[in-house]
Amino acid sequence: MAKANVDSIVELLAFASSQVIPAPGREPWAYGWSLDEYRHSDAAALPGPEGPVTLSSEGIASWERAAEALLSQQQIRDRWDTEEFWGLLASLVVAASGQENVPNFLTDNVELLRAIGRALNIDLLANVTWNRAPVDFGDIIIGDADSVFLEFVNKRAGRRSSVKAEAGEKWLEEQVQPRVIAEDGTRPVALACWTVGQGMLADRELERQLRNLVDLTLLLERDLKAHKVYRRGETNRPGIRGLTLDRGAVERGLAGSSRLELASIPLHFSALSSGSHGVRWYGAEPFPLGELISQEYLHKAVTSCLKRNPVSNRIQVAARWFAEAHYTNAHDDAALALGVAMDAMLSGQRALPGNAMADRFALLSNNPHERLDLVKKYLEFYGVRSSIAHGGRSSKLDRSDFINDYQTSVHWAAWRLLALGDAFSPYSEKEIDALFDNLRWGVQNWP
């Protein structure tokens, strides 16, 4: 950012800091300053060193201009949630009002807001097992939550943010130890993530990275059933612990009549029964992420797909929708999600007609003799997906194996797209589109 722009923003913030005034009796709410109606109301307040404070109307106007100027910059938007940033900048103005050299203080902190290094977030995971040494995927590390994990994170941090000893010990004592399973000593699983985003944006980026890791594992695993991973709805879907309920922990914690909350026992009446008690319940089996990732082929593939390149970007989007299909019990929703997953891999950021995508699906095979059958298979799936998308329903969904076949085809396409990336190394979306055209016309061939 040009020095003149920095100076202008600092001047606006410095004036705002001179307009900080006491607001006795008000309840401070820094986040509320993102709301125009709140910051211009008689209730607006920020925490100050000696009690609640606010800004004069002139101070608010100056601060708003500075905030808008900063939020127009990509460096700020990359690092901060927009709504959180308003409150953060308002708190900076209050802090500046107590400084001897206000311009220098603001200049240093505005630059920090713009260029702050990667944040480190560590969170516990729900419905996941690990039970092995931590694994480093670059910007994310996963492992059982213990001192070994925290030490591993710090060793891999380099110049990035690291875990402070006292804070780490307190976290293990207060957040981890109470969750350790007494019977076998199993510890909760933790995910560490370095993110460009700060604060709330860092939280969202960590959740996205967790989803990427789990979703890619689901998509690329060759035999989910062998690891006892089945489609059972989203009852025990992996997530951030505390935001997503850990099904196993809830089951262990409930006693007596409270355990009734773990199953549905409806009354059923028909010509064949009178008030029978059926039982519907979902297992609490956690996702065996450690067991799956420990396979060399899957670890290599997931690591490759977590990187940013045209092929992995497509597979990440496909994995997201493949997971949506896995975690729903509704066959029509699953078929629609699998269709989007296929679209993401075959068309990328472009909208293509069904026949064109059928050709691309077939061209993923390096065997020309099987391509005609692949076109037919794709068009069958595409017809069902299109019917659902337009409000209809296909009788093919009644086939017990239809969704399984569709999942298998999406899985196959993901692995073949990885093979295409390895064989041809396309460097952009346009390059992938051109490659499919060249394969279709025989200009290029699979090696």
Secondary structure, 3 states (H helix, E strand, C coil): CCHHHHHHHHHHHHHHHCCEEECCCCCCCCHHHHCHHHHCCCCCCEEECCEEEEECHHHHHHHHHHHHHHHCCHHHHHHCCHHHHHHHHHHHHHHHCCCCCHHHHHHHHHHHHHHCCCEEEEEEEECECCCCCCEECCCEEEEECCHHHHHHHHHHHCCCCCCCHHHHHHHHHHHHHHHCCCCCCCCCEEEEEEECCCHHHHHHHHHHHHHHHHHHHHHHCCCCHHHCCCCCCCCCCCEEECCECCHHHHHHHCCHHHHHHHEECCEEEECCEEEEECCEECCCCCECHHHHHCCHHHHHHHHHHCCCCHHHHHHHHHHHHHHHHHCCCCHHHHHHHHHHHHHHHHCCCCCCCHHHHHHHHHHCCCCHHHHHHHHHHHHHHHHHHHHHHCCCCCHHHHCCCHHHHHHHHHHHHHHHHHHHHHHHCCCCHHHHHHHHHHHHHCCCCCC
